């Protein structure tokens, strides 16, 4: 088999005009929702945003945070609307091409496998791909080397060939070790055969019950096969028994898989706590939009105070990891305002309304 590279792994204004105390006070009495922004006219929207900002500053200077926050929010909404109008006048950028491989659906399987492979002894360079007949007599060292090379070559494009090579190796050697069954499980997942992958990982776990990475991959395969309850039970056991001893991508793969299982089983608060642990370990694991999407799910769950609190903690952790990202700041400000923390919400809104340098405009 020829080597194939199978490595995956992915204006706002400058000044604000002020108002006198009398004008700000009379406008504040009307409230921000009684004066609607005029659509399609950015200069007028700018002036109205200035007025709301000045009113908010006036309320803030008087210590009335709960009154200032709505005006900050309204000023920010007007400026964001203006920005969208300006963006609409620009030519559309070409849509990004979708990934050929749905990595997200693999739930960290390849990351865990890569972490484990890096801990194994270096294998030889003998290639089994394309052989008309296996060498005779078979020996364990050759089998180990062949599996290591197939692991290196595994990709969505080569999954079918890897499966064929594994069948040949199994026929030659009579059986496969845990690594062989695990490799077959990953190849089946890449080929969209989730149920077959579950069976292969079960065989791998039976062949080597102490291999935690295989147990995590088994849970990920159960998720891919829509067996969330079974995945939750299996991965909870791994978390309770081995989490403190795990390191690197194997640890984050467990958190990712278990969080997905908990969410699918309706345990949203638990899922959000696990995702916060994952974020703290690997802040760049996902784009901000994905973390925000998960947090919004918890905030929107009106039946669970625990889910709302866990979502707020996830947003706070995300803000600590990415303090300059304005969508994160705005989501956190909205969540704090909704929970009555007007002081912290006001501080975030004020940061959002500060002028941006060209390098920080998003």
Secondary structure, 3 states (H helix, E strand, C coil): CCCCCCCCCCCCCCCCCCCCHHHHHHHHHHCHHHCCCCCCCHHHHHHHHHHHHHHHHHHHHCCCHHHHHHHHHHHHHHHHHHHHHHHHCCCCCCCCCCCCCCHHHHCCHHHHHHHHHCCCCCCCCCCCCCCCCCCCCCCHHHHHHHHHHHHHHCCCCCHHHHHHHHHHHHHHHCCCCHHHHHHHHHHHHHCCCHHHHHHHHHHHHHHCCCCHHHHHHHHHHHHHCCCHHHHHHHHHHHHHHHHHHCCHHHHHHHHHHHHHHHHHCCCHHHHHHHHHHHHHHCCCCCCHHHHHHHHHHHHCCCCCHHHHHHHHHHHHHHHHHCCCCHHHHHHHHHHHHHCCCHHHHHHHHHHHCCCCCHHHCC
